[in-house]
């Protein structure tokens, strides 16, 4: 394996020690580092096993110079000068202190006779790179830390299960989640399940919150809601920094409202379980970036931390991020709670603002009426998260003073007049439901333009929000072309990409693709486990996605596959033969199971059956073969926490964009005819971006319904390297870490 970056190259066997938090062995205070082989990491279920296989501990000895002296001795004895530390701010701070003391520690070891002068010169510098592993997502400088998404999966699984019993018995549930100093898990899980109330340490409730909360719970019950969900971070406090406990909240609800109330404390369930697809891919990308950073480091390079901003890996100065993280706690201790929220970052602040906006309805008398009507429609195949997006659009639209109209059954329903005004309470409980409650069809509007224009005129629709896949993109392009003949289409139109295929131009990620990836990865894990204890076996698995290989490629990366066949990378019989031979050689070692993914439209002739028969024939005597077509199970199921949060945030942002456009035209009779008035809202690297559809058409392969350039293809060599192929991975030369600063508009991760 090698990583190429100009003249920088990483080969197998590079002495890079991976530590899971600084630790010292109980017996001799020396950390038991190891040199692992490719086979060792392949045999152990690294990808689908939670926790940390190499172990982790909070080590008091490392806080002392004596402990760090022992650690330095241990590294020098093994010839290690590159250290990758995975942990929280405490681990990373300790690692930075260790790096700063390195020269002094080596000199002291030499004086004590434990190492010679040659060893001091040879190991003169220690390079340190950090990766943040923390379920609390409490580290400033990164949108997501490794482990957070998996913890959210555990929480949402419990919340979904509890909501069933709560609804049956008309109960109130108080759920306590982890987060002693950070409310991210509580806030995002509240956003993802539509909780009635949330308590987080960064934003304590105002004075008199007891009466306000009880009034809100009572109001929601009056709207025929059969349950109440309250989520509490374990570190929740009031504005006097006094703890607010789940038991206090239960007693309050029982005493003032008389509701049947239960408390559930999730505890360490949140730390366990199988890693989500997002966490597997995030950790893989961060690991590569960390190794490249170590290879590029010089004695003058400050310690850095690898972070995620939007959809882009970045390097930031480690101690700047640690200082910002500590500043949050200081702000909370000093009761500067607004500062604490801002220091958490724009993503956290955005989550909090959107939750507040969606959780409580402002009285109608206090909302200035805009006089505008906005239509919301789902188009194309169903995708998880569509309902969360509709809910957010409806509630933000109403809070902006608009009337929101739901359009049922796609453009066929639009043409037939299946349009109905939808209210705040109508979308209650939609966030966690899969599929499309509004109904959706693949039909394009081309044949129904006259009828659709008539319906827009009849319902006085001033704007349109289209939630869907490639069909939504094509439809918006059709409306742009039809503006000359139908003035009804001269309104703001925004497309929210929602498809499991992730093939919509203008965005790195589409709503629904994360849920689908998790379904693929979970199935791959189970299929591989089904062969445990049997003879060597290879599984051929077909995924959906049309001509877009996103699901196959990223599923292969997350599941640890040996190969993935996609349309974007043409292959022939020689490639297939080479893959079979490569897998056969691996299976003759200690490897017991193989996994091959195939995109459904990667080749007209090399079908799943053909590949299955080829592997079966060529692997005779070494392994046997099984095949599995995953089919529509990839479209079903409850949305993942990521898709619920993503759908909610981008939909709210889209409705704000529509409101801004409508305000510009208010009272002027302005018609929207410019290219900028029909846009796709998506993630592009680090930012949320509105891209005109006319502009995106130039970047689209309409025959195969995919963008001409796709960011995830750059990760394809990584998948091959991890499968033990000789492949080169080109990475950008980032040089010095970037300053910790904001950017135009943070992506909704």
Secondary structure, 3 states (H helix, E strand, C coil): CEEEECCEEEECCCCCEEECCCCCCCCCCCCCCCCCCHHHHHHCCCCCCCCCCCCCCCCCHHHCHHHHHHHHHHHHHCCCCEEEEEECHHHHHHHHHHHHHHHHHHHHHHHCCCCCHHHHHHCCCCEEEEEEECCCCCCCCCCCCECHHHHHHHHHHHHHHHHHHHHHHCCEEEEEECCCCCCHHHHHHHHHHCCCEEECCCCCCCCCHHHHHHHHHHHHHHCCCCCEEEEEECCCECCCCCECCHHHHHHHHHHHHCCCEEEEECHHHHHCCCCCHHHHHHHHHHHHHHHHHHHHCCCCCCCEEEEEECCEEEEEEHHHHHHHHHHHHHHHHCCCHHHHHHHHCHHHHHHHHHHHHHHCCCCHHHCCCCCCEEEEEEECCCCCCHHHHHHHHHHHHHHCCCEEEEECCHHHHHHHCCEEECCCHHHCCCCCCCCCCCCCCCCCHHHHHHHHHHHHHHCCEEEEEEEECHHHHHHHHHHHHHCCCCHHHCCEEEEEEECCCCCCCCCCCCECHHHHHHHHHHHHHHHHHHCCCCCCEEEEEEECCCCCCHHHHHHHHHHCCCEEECCCCCCCHHHHHHHHHHHHHHHCCCCCEEEEEEECCCCCCCCHHHHHHHHHHHCCCCCEEEEEECHHHHCCCCCCHHHHHHHHHHHHHHHHHHHHHHHHHCCCCCCCCCHHHEEEEEEECCEEEEEEHHHHHCCEECCCCEECCCHHHHHHHHHHHHCCCCCEEECCCCCCCECCCCCCCECCC
